[in-house]
Amino acid sequence: MDRLVLKVGSAVLTHNNEIAKERILNLVTLIAKLRAKYDVLLVTSGAVAAGYSALKLDTKKQIGKKAIASAGQPILMASYKKKFDIYNIDTAQILLTEDDFDSRKRTKMFQDIIDAHLKHNILPIINENDITSTPEQLFGDNDQLSANVAHAVKADMLVILSDIDGYFDKNPQENSDAKIYKILHELPKGSLNDEASPNDPFATGGIVTKLKAADFMLKNGRKMFLTNGFDLTSAEQFLLHGNHILGTLFTPKEEIKVKK
């Protein structure tokens, strides 16, 4: 069975500083369908946004953000549990930092844990452990985390569900003639040089961090699909039926073999 990593961002999961329950239900429903075809892992943002509803501290300050994240993580996981319980799907929480990918022993440990979860039909839900870690230990955004997870667990594809339909040749919010890239084998020159520009105040990425994730996946011979997380039609059609309606598929050239 192919292995799939889904990453969902704060903009999709929250609305007006609260958990977007209907969107989470839609995501969970999609995952329930995908599990018939794939081994699925979920990389989720949203702890800070969820925590802000309970603890309104300054997210620009390190301690404030950590305190909010620690309050928000159980809120986020409880929201997931309620929805996954509808489909009798058991879940497990895994918190990682960049250090977990730098140590062979630590990487092997979480790889084995994830393999055990999937073997016993448990859905791993992964987030960055920004509560007890230093800035030097963090990726800083879950786009980078999800790409590293996908590579570490030998996933066949990373799917990033975002607040955009895909990757365009120019900013679609500013240019009505912007055209979406449906398939890319490499990134356009200079596309990684822009600054991160998240559309959501609780997000830490933007299109550039997604392109960095795509670049990492391509260089490691793996695929990434970037599509809309508000309307999951395109994701469902592509992943379950092979219909590429909307979204950008980053796929390595044929001569690059996936490293299993």
Secondary structure per residue as TSV (DSSP state, phi and psi in degrees):
chain	resnum	aa	ss	phi	psi
A	1	M	-	360.0	132.2
A	2	D	E	-64.0	151.7
A	3	R	E	-108.7	133.1
A	4	L	E	-128.4	131.8
A	5	V	E	-109.2	121.7
A	6	L	E	-103.2	131.4
A	7	K	E	-118.6	129.6
A	8	V	E	-124.7	137.8
A	9	G	-	-96.5	170.5
A	10	S	H	-61.9	-35.9
A	11	A	H	-60.9	-34.1
A	12	V	H	-78.9	-38.3
A	13	L	H	-81.6	-20.6
A	14	T	E	-127.8	157.3
A	15	H	E	-148.1	125.8
A	16	N	T	52.2	46.9
A	17	N	T	66.0	19.3
A	18	E	E	-132.4	158.4
A	19	I	E	-61.8	129.2
A	20	A	-	-84.5	89.3
A	21	K	H	-60.4	-39.4
A	22	E	H	-67.4	-39.8
A	23	R	H	-66.5	-39.9
A	24	I	H	-63.9	-40.2
A	25	L	H	-62.2	-42.3
A	26	N	H	-62.5	-40.9
A	27	L	H	-64.0	-46.6
A	28	V	H	-62.0	-40.3
A	29	T	H	-62.1	-42.1
A	30	L	H	-63.1	-44.8
A	31	I	H	-61.5	-40.1
A	32	A	H	-59.1	-38.8
A	33	K	H	-70.6	-42.1
A	34	L	H	-64.6	-30.8
A	35	R	T	-67.3	-14.0
A	36	A	T	-75.7	-17.9
A	37	K	T	-117.7	-26.8
A	38	Y	E	-131.1	157.5
A	39	D	E	-82.0	118.3
A	40	V	E	-110.3	135.3
A	41	L	E	-119.9	144.3
A	42	L	E	-115.8	123.9
A	43	V	E	-105.7	120.3
A	44	T	E	-123.1	141.1
A	45	S	-	-96.5	-169.9
A	46	G	-	110.9	-9.4
A	47	A	H	-66.1	-42.6
A	48	V	H	-66.5	-45.2
A	49	A	H	-62.6	-40.7
A	50	A	H	-67.4	-39.2
A	51	G	H	-70.7	-26.3
A	52	Y	H	-65.1	-27.1
A	53	S	T	-68.1	-24.7
A	54	A	T	-101.5	-25.1
A	55	L	-	-143.4	95.5
A	56	K	-	-87.9	79.3
A	57	L	-	-105.7	171.3
A	58	D	-	-74.7	112.5
A	59	T	T	-73.2	-11.5
A	60	K	T	-79.5	-17.0
A	61	K	S	-95.1	137.9
A	62	Q	H	-57.3	-48.6
A	63	I	H	-66.3	-39.2
A	64	G	H	-61.1	-44.4
A	65	K	H	-65.8	-40.3
A	66	K	H	-64.8	-42.2
A	67	A	H	-64.0	-40.7
A	68	I	H	-66.3	-42.9
A	69	A	H	-62.7	-40.0
A	70	S	H	-67.6	-31.2
A	71	A	H	-77.6	-32.2
A	72	G	H	-82.9	-27.9
A	73	Q	H	-58.7	-48.1
A	74	P	H	-66.5	-31.2
A	75	I	H	-64.0	-44.7
A	76	L	H	-63.1	-46.5
A	77	M	H	-66.9	-35.6
A	78	A	H	-65.3	-37.9
A	79	S	H	-64.0	-42.8
A	80	Y	H	-63.1	-45.2
A	81	K	H	-58.9	-43.5
A	82	K	H	-59.2	-40.4
A	83	K	H	-77.0	-40.9
A	84	F	H	-69.0	-27.2
A	85	D	H	-61.8	-28.6
A	86	I	H	-59.5	-34.4
A	87	Y	T	-104.5	12.2
A	88	N	T	55.4	40.8
A	89	I	-	-103.8	119.8
A	90	D	-	-81.7	144.9
A	91	T	E	-126.3	160.0
A	92	A	E	-135.3	143.6
A	93	Q	E	-98.0	130.8
A	94	I	E	-130.6	121.7
A	95	L	E	-109.5	125.6
A	96	L	E	-125.7	159.5
A	97	T	-	-129.4	173.7
A	98	E	G	-60.0	-32.1
A	99	D	G	-60.2	-29.4
A	100	D	G	-66.8	-16.7
A	101	F	G	-100.5	-6.7
A	102	D	T	-95.9	-15.4
A	103	S	-	-109.4	123.9
A	104	R	H	-59.4	-40.7
A	105	K	H	-67.3	-44.1
A	106	R	H	-67.9	-39.9
A	107	T	H	-63.2	-45.2
A	108	K	H	-61.8	-34.6
A	109	M	H	-65.2	-49.1
A	110	F	H	-74.5	-27.3
A	111	Q	H	-61.5	-45.4
A	112	D	H	-65.6	-38.1
A	113	I	H	-63.9	-45.7
A	114	I	H	-64.0	-42.1
A	115	D	H	-59.6	-40.6
A	116	A	H	-65.1	-41.9
A	117	H	H	-59.9	-50.4
A	118	L	H	-64.5	-37.3
A	119	K	H	-61.6	-32.5
A	120	H	T	-102.6	20.9
A	121	N	T	64.0	31.3
A	122	I	-	-102.6	136.0
A	123	L	E	-87.1	114.8
A	124	P	E	-74.2	128.9
A	125	I	E	-113.2	117.9
A	126	I	E	-114.2	138.6
A	127	N	E	-142.6	165.3
A	128	E	E	-80.9	137.2
A	129	N	-	-87.1	77.6
A	130	D	-	-91.2	10.1
A	131	I	S	-82.8	-49.7
A	132	T	S	-107.2	1.4
A	133	S	S	-97.8	161.7
A	134	T	-	-89.3	161.4
A	135	P	G	-56.0	-31.7
A	136	E	G	-69.5	-18.0
A	137	Q	G	-93.4	-1.7
A	138	L	-	-108.4	148.0
A	139	F	-	-70.1	-37.4
A	140	G	S	97.5	-20.5
A	141	D	S	-151.9	151.0
A	142	N	H	-80.0	-7.7
A	143	D	H	-65.8	-46.2
A	144	Q	H	-67.4	-41.0
A	145	L	H	-59.4	-47.1
A	146	S	H	-64.7	-36.7
A	147	A	H	-65.6	-42.0
A	148	N	H	-68.1	-37.3
A	149	V	H	-63.7	-46.6
A	150	A	H	-58.8	-41.1
A	151	H	H	-70.0	-43.0
A	152	A	H	-64.8	-36.1
A	153	V	T	-94.6	8.4
A	154	K	T	59.7	43.5
A	155	A	-	-72.2	148.2
A	156	D	S	-77.4	-26.2
A	157	M	E	-157.0	145.8
A	158	L	E	-105.5	131.1
A	159	V	E	-116.5	119.6
A	160	I	E	-103.8	116.8
A	161	L	E	-96.1	116.8
A	162	S	E	-131.0	-170.2
A	163	D	S	-94.5	15.7
A	164	I	S	-128.4	159.0
A	165	D	S	-79.8	-17.8
A	166	G	S	161.8	-159.6
A	167	Y	E	-103.5	124.7
A	168	F	E	-106.6	161.7
A	169	D	S	-74.0	-13.9
A	170	K	S	-157.4	167.0
A	171	N	-	-62.6	113.5
A	172	P	T	-69.1	-19.2
A	173	Q	T	-75.3	-21.5
A	174	E	T	-111.9	-14.8
A	175	N	-	-131.7	112.9
A	176	S	T	-68.6	-18.7
A	177	D	T	-96.0	12.0
A	178	A	-	-62.4	139.0
A	179	K	-	-118.2	138.4
A	180	I	E	-81.3	141.2
A	181	Y	E	-83.0	118.6
A	182	K	S	-83.6	-38.8
A	183	I	E	-138.1	132.5
A	184	L	E	-132.6	135.2
A	185	H	S	-98.4	-17.4
A	186	E	S	-154.9	160.7
A	187	L	-	-82.7	145.7
A	188	P	-	-59.7	146.1
A	189	K	T	-58.1	131.9
A	190	G	T	82.2	-0.2
A	191	S	T	-69.5	-19.1
A	192	L	T	-93.5	1.5
A	193	N	S	-87.9	-16.2
A	194	D	S	-72.8	160.2
A	195	E	-	-79.9	152.5
A	196	A	-	-62.5	136.9
A	197	S	-	-139.0	73.6
A	198	P	-	-66.2	145.3
A	199	N	S	-85.7	-14.4
A	200	D	S	-112.6	137.3
A	201	P	T	-62.3	-21.6
A	202	F	T	-97.7	-3.2
A	203	A	-	-83.4	156.0
A	204	T	-	-118.6	2.5
A	205	G	-	-113.7	-110.8
A	206	G	-	122.7	-176.1
A	207	I	H	-63.9	-32.7
A	208	V	H	-65.1	-42.0
A	209	T	H	-66.9	-30.2
A	210	K	H	-70.6	-37.6
A	211	L	H	-68.0	-35.4
A	212	K	H	-65.0	-38.8
A	213	A	H	-64.2	-42.2
A	214	A	H	-63.1	-42.1
A	215	D	H	-61.3	-42.5
A	216	F	H	-62.4	-44.1
A	217	M	H	-65.1	-45.4
A	218	L	H	-61.5	-42.6
A	219	K	H	-67.3	-20.5
A	220	N	T	-103.8	16.8
A	221	G	T	70.5	29.0
A	222	R	-	-124.4	161.9
A	223	K	E	-97.3	152.8
A	224	M	E	-139.0	139.4
A	225	F	E	-121.6	121.8
A	226	L	E	-108.2	121.9
A	227	T	E	-152.5	178.8
A	228	N	E	-76.5	133.6
A	229	G	S	-98.9	-10.2
A	230	F	S	-79.0	-41.3
A	231	D	S	-116.0	110.5
A	232	L	T	-88.8	10.8
A	233	T	H	-59.0	-46.9
A	234	S	H	-64.5	-41.5
A	235	A	H	-63.4	-45.0
A	236	E	H	-65.6	-43.6
A	237	Q	H	-63.1	-41.1
A	238	F	H	-72.3	-46.8
A	239	L	H	-78.1	-31.7
A	240	L	H	-100.0	-27.8
A	241	H	H	-123.5	-5.1
A	242	G	-	74.2	16.1
A	243	N	-	-95.2	111.6
A	244	H	-	-90.0	86.2
A	245	I	-	-85.0	-50.7
A	246	L	S	-147.3	154.1
A	247	G	S	112.7	161.8
A	248	T	E	-112.2	124.9
A	249	L	E	-99.4	117.2
A	250	F	E	-95.6	114.3
A	251	T	-	-135.3	134.7
A	252	P	-	-66.0	156.3
A	253	K	-	-62.9	155.6
A	254	E	T	-56.5	-30.9
A	255	E	T	-74.8	-12.6
A	256	I	S	-85.9	119.3
A	257	K	-	-93.6	139.8
A	258	V	-	-66.6	133.7
A	259	K	-	-84.3	101.5
A	260	K	-	-86.0	360.0
